[in-house]
Amino acid sequence: MVSGSKSHDTIPSRHRSIAKLTHSCIRSRLVFEIDQPANLVRCSIRWEATVRNVAIFRQIAILIICLSACSTAAPATPTPILRTKTGGVDNTGDLCFNRYDANALVLTGEWLPRGDCFSSSCTRRDEESLIITRTADDRELRFTSHARLVQTTGTDRGCTADCMGGGRVPFTLTQILPTASYTIWHGASMIGQLNMSAFTRVCLK
């Protein structure tokens, strides 16, 4: 017992340090190695374990990012629903006087059937008529308009809000004198005045 104890005590301290380090490496699942040229003792992580740990950390990071994105994502904006009912448009909308050629005495313009806000992506004009009457004293222009609009889609969802489903109905008037001045009627409504001597493009409602 005494000699055994003495033998233990005579183990060099460097060897005891190596033994402790070896035990520590094994417990930590590290690789124990001695660097002979530098006379050093160290523990190093296995390369395979490093790759595996990196893969695990990467998966955890991806999971955290996904959870953060899910918790902070803004709610989806609902698509607006617009009215696109089928129906008639009579004597409503804009009468636009676009161009006057004083040499040819020609006035051109267009009628824009409006009514409700008919979307151009969901509605089309199925029929139209535009009758223009000039009074005998050449002081009034009377417009009588009609259009029928039909819905082109099975649902109102996703229609554009441009209110141009009625399209444009062009018209041309001839023998319009540069000195003329007109009161404009649309149906039973007087909607404005048109002075040819100071003509500029205008839309009347």
Steps between C-alpha positions, in 0.01 A plus 500: 500500500784736593703426186189539284433832654858605444485391136194720449676795659803461276296542177624820337264795528498541120365148461228566757400811304479299179287237673259765630481664159436166335215424738359848440518452124320168517223639717457795263501273193812674372805353332809479716822569311865575574684748280844341503698776325366765733488262799144610565194314621158617388139395436342559161143462374439226248448635150192286454347632818568857391317449171212336679478783756507764226215324321298490822565868571402587143168317533430678830578838341267428207224400741544824700489709181184323383327549834596870499368548147174326580443713809581835332352451150240763409148372429405465135310797356152391387412555136239778467157407365350743250152515355484373144127450463356466152266777396413794283666840502274774366595866467771479764877513486745750352464686170850598394566753222854417399596687182369780278633560149400856413605458137297184442226614743513157664454430871592155635440350840387193690246382751624301798213295648550505876197434714635293787871414507513230233843337494670467160645161601161355595251683278451563129258710296249279320311773314498878469326787322573873495260742332601866463242763411586858404219750555375716214655816642835317526537588865449164664654153465281227650652157569287190564711202601446136584732206571454151639784354705551131577723335755779292347602305811317273737606695810554859609826420678820633346343761267702815429360824642531708183126550430567465127292190432272702275788590270486799264238586236646753248300763314566760226311821427543693175426855393581639843574869447784667690257768621247253634417456866301202624307397806565128556222268613532137600159348517285737702796663673683814391865425576696799368596748230736462203646815343673418170693828477690410816494123464704282735456132570234446766297215653152580625295287739 
